[in-house]
Structure formats: C-alpha cells, structure tokens
Amino acid sequence: MTPSIENRAIAMAALFQCAELVRQVAWEGSADPAAFETCIKSLFTLEAEGIEAIYGELANLRLGFNVLEQQLGQQNTTREMEITRYVVTLLHLERRLRKRPDLVSAIQEGVQTAEKQFEFFSATHANTVARLAELYQNTISQMGPRIIVQGDQGHLSNPDNAARIRALLLAGIRAAVLWRQAGGSRWSLIFGRTKLVAAARRLGPH
C-alpha cells in the first residue's frame, strides 16, 4: 500500500467506525447494519487493489469519517473519550501483535476458517460472527491489555452482543494494520491530526 495521508484517513475512519459500533452495541444493543457489515467484511478482503477496495467504497465508511471528524477536529467539543480509548488501545494492540508472528498466523488461519462459513452463512450471520469473536478471544485477548468495554450490563451480558463486540474489535485491529501500512504512527496521529481531519473531510461522503 502506498503511504499517503488519504490512505491513512481511510484507515483511521475504518478504525473509528469499528470503535463507534462497539459503543453502539454496548449501550444500545444494536448497531448500524450496513456499517457493521462493512467492518466485518474487511476481515475477509485480504487481496485488494487498494485500501478503498477493502471497504467496498468510501460511502461505506460514512459513519467512520463523521466520528473521526468529531473526535479529532479542533472545533468539536462533543468528543466521546470512550471511543478514543478504544482506538488508542487497538493501535497499541496492533503494535504488540507485530511482535507475535505466531498470533498473526493464527489469526490468518482463523479468518480463512471463518470464511468457509460463507458457503452456508453471510459475513454477518451470528455463526460467522461467533467464529470471529472466538478467534479474537484466542489471540488478541491473550496479549493484553484487555479492552474494557463500557455499556449497559443487560446488553453486554447478551452472548450475541458480546460476539459482535469482539468481532468488531478484530476488525479494528485490521484497520490499525492498514493505518500502519499507510504510513501511520503514534506521532503522525498526534502531530498530523489537522491534516488527517482535512483529508477525511475531502474524502468523506457528504
């Protein structure tokens, strides 16, 4: 992937979309179906011409672009620190994952196994999501730090919601990998925030 501010903005929009959907499931017990499908399908799109193709089209990341601007824009005071915490932790976990080739291989194999469910179920079917959630538990969760998801206990205790959250966190790791491949780093997020938001505004569907 070519390192560029545009590719970094797309990857970060995808990451924010995953984090926002985690928040929705945790507090509301449901999530935007189209945005959820986009995030989950990205796990199965390993060969693509570019980052945009991984998510189908930029319109599929509309939610992520909007949340990115809300969270990182200078003029906004309605930031959700909960979402920022998820994003920062996912970026940290991706850095730790780079040092664990055994877990990277396990994730790749697990995704391929889950993809075989497509013969019988859709990408967002409960069975497929449950397989991805189990994969997250057996790999990313074993590294630490564990992501503490806040929300309504009634929704969090629902097994289907718990599976959706873990699958979304796995999709968030995928977006974090793309962010790094596009030239993203901790410093570029801190010091390049203005350029990142400007690129998101250019690219984001309005």
Protein Blocks (a to p, Z undefined) as FASTA:
>chain_A
ZZdfklmmmmmmmmmmmmmmmmmmmmnopacfklmmmmmmmmmmmbcfbfklmnopamlm
mmmmmmmmmmmpmkbckbcfklmmmmmmmmmmmmmmmmmmklmmmmmmmmmmmmmmmmmm
cfklmklmmmmmmmmmmmmmmnopadddeddfklmmpmklmmmmmmmmmmmmmmmmmmmm
nopafklmmmmmmmmmmmmmmmpcZZ
